Amino acid sequence: MQMTGDRIDKALIRERFAKAIGTYDREASVQRHIAVQMCEMLGQAATSGTFSRVLEIGCGTGIYTGLICSIFNPEHLYINDICPEMEDIAGQASGGKAVFIHGDAEAIRFPEGLTLITSCSAIQWFYDLRAFFLKCRSSLNDGGMLAFSTFGENNLKEIRQITNAGLNYPGMQEIKTLLGETGFGILASTEENTEIWFSSPTEAVRHLKSTGVTATSAKKSWTKKTLESFAEKYSAAFGREDGKVPLTYHPIHIIANKN
């Protein structure tokens, strides 16, 4: 299953996230909340051996990495990211205990004998979830866990409506069905819709850029004219009387185990 309406350019994604390293942690309040919730769910679902050999996919600047280390203290931790620049930053978040694996998680070889593969706010960029889930299953020990967050169909819906471009996110049930078909059983799942309010549409765009994200996978250059047109349409469709506009996030959390 391919997740995108626009074909994702992973080189462009890597470039955007690398440029956002200095601003990501300041702006990524939603992603931080998602990581905290993932840890809470893992704490409830984990068994004694869950954190023996852990692989984190898409570690980024290490927000989730740091939480994993401080809360669960994994015996062996591998962290992966498509941006090589994340090695030092996320490595520091792990207290120097993580082994960094650079590369596209859909292309690299995973370590074997893993007890947990986990990821926050990363797999929405993948081309083929079925192949990824099968790859995870082959690298997990029997009973090993796959715990991840992604985003649902309402994610960034305002910008997608105005620009008519962006990712096509699969829904919760579609992901669960795919997990079942690839040999996983669902242990826990949650989803929510969260609105963040901004003083203007241009502030919403700035926020996304500061986290390395745009609502579309394609390269888009804003001109003064296109930004003004976008802002007018955004405010007309979603603005309040005080001028503020919402931006919707739709995080999905799932914990599954290898059958």
Buried (B, 14 or more C-beta within 10 A) or exposed (E): BEBBBEEBEBEEBBBBBBBBBEBBBEBBBBBBBBBBBBBBBBEEBBEEBBBBBBBBBBBBBBBBBBBBBEBBEBEBBBBBBBBEBBBEBBBBBBEEBBEBBBEBBBEEEBBEEBBBBBBBBBBBBBBEBBEBBBBBBEBBBEEBBBBBBBBBBBBBBBBBBBBEBBBEBBBBEBBBEBBBEBBBEEBEBBBBEBEEEBEBBBBBBEBBBBBBBBBBBEEEEEEEEEEEEBBEBBBEEBBEEEEBBBBBBBBBBBBBBBE
